Amino acid sequence: MKLKITVHGVAYEVEVEVLDIGEGFPTNIPSPLPQVQPVSAASPAAAAPGPAKPARARGSAAKRSAGGAVTSPIAGTVMEIKCKPGDAVSEGQVLLVIEAMKMNTSIAAPTAGKIKAIPVAVGDTVIEGQALVEFE
């Protein structure tokens, strides 16, 4: 069977062949099958621990370059900016959100500091390694 496939605007004509050897694949199943023992249900007290401690917001492993800028770990589109110049941020605080391949990635501050500038805007396309947030 011939198919026409287009990849990045380039059309390729490929031929696909169905291989049917007409036989199954050999398997080894132990005989007799091992017996499975039922697991007892956990007591309600053990199954419901107390309230969990709130976790610190975790973002991606954003890197702070030597010039004091947080760079993008991935290529994508800036979807949300959660800080502004002059803001004091703490380590782990989410600074912005980048979407790549329909997945949102939170970019967190690698260290505490004060925001000097944000050279990107919502809707901008960024590349890996591009400066996203500059620190003082």
N, C-alpha and C positions, 0 to 999 in steps of 0.2 A: 504494500500500500504506500502510495506517495503522499506526502504532506508538505504544505508550504508553511514555513514558520518565519515570523519576522521578529528580529531581535535588535533593539536600538535603531530601528529604521532600515535595517538591512534584511532583505528577504533571502531565505535559504530554502532550497527544495531538498527534502530528505526522504529516504525510503525506509519504511519500517517493516520489519518482517516478524510475523508471529511464530514463535517456536513452540511447538506442541510435541513433546516427546511421547505423549500418550501413556506415561507411566507415573505413578505416584513417587514420592520421595521416601526412602527407607527411614524409619525411626526406631528407636529402642525405648520401649516403655516397660518399666519394671513390673513383673507379675509375681505375686498379687500386688495391687496398689497399696501403698502405705496408708495406715489408718490415721485419721486426723482427730485430735482430741479437742472438744469444745473448750473455749476460754470462758472462765467465769466473769460475770459482769462486775465492773468496779463499783464500789460503794458510792452513793451520791456525795458523801463528804469528800472523798478522794477525787472525784471527778470534777468538782466545782471549787477550785482554789479561790482565794480572796481576790480582790481587785488588783489588777496589774498596775505597776508604776507606769506613768506616761513616759513614753520613749521620746528622746530628743529627735527632732526632725532630721532625717538622714537624706542627703542628696547624693548626687553622683560624686565620683572622685575628682572634682574639679581641682585644677592645679593653679597655684599662684606662681606666676613667672617672676624672674629676677627683678623686673621693672615694677612689681607690685600689682599686676593685673591677674584676674582670674580668667583662664582661657577655657574654651569649649572643648570637652572631651570627645565630642561627636559633631558631625555635620547635621544640620537640621534647620528648623524655623523657630524663631523666638515667639512663644505663645503668650507669655506673661512675665512682667517685670515686677518683683515684689519689694524693691527698694528704690531709693532715689539719692542723688548726690547730697552729701552732708549727713546721711544716716549713719549711726553707729550700729554695727552688726556684731553678733557673737559667732563664735566658731560653730559650724553646723547649721546656721540659719539659712533657709532657702532664699536665694537671691533672685533667681529667675527660673523659668521652665522652658525647655526646648522640646519640640516635637520632631521625632525622626521615625519614619516607617510606622506611623500611626501609634507611636508610643511616646508618652510624655516622660521626660527626664528632668528631675529637679536638680538644679545646680546650687550647691551649698557653699557657704564661705569656708575656706580651708582654715582660716584663723580669724580671731576677732580683729576689728579695725574700723576705720571710718571710710565711707565711700567718697572717692574723689570725682569720678565720672563714670557714665555708662554709655559707651560708644555705639550701642545697638538700640534698636527700637522694636516694639511688638510688630511682627510680620516680617522682620528682616531674616534673610537666609544667611546662616553662618557656616563656616567651615571648621574642621577640627583644628584646634590650636589658635583660633581667632580670639582676641581679647574681648571679653564680655563686660567685665566690671573692673574699674581701676581703683586701687586703694591709695590713701595718702601715706 
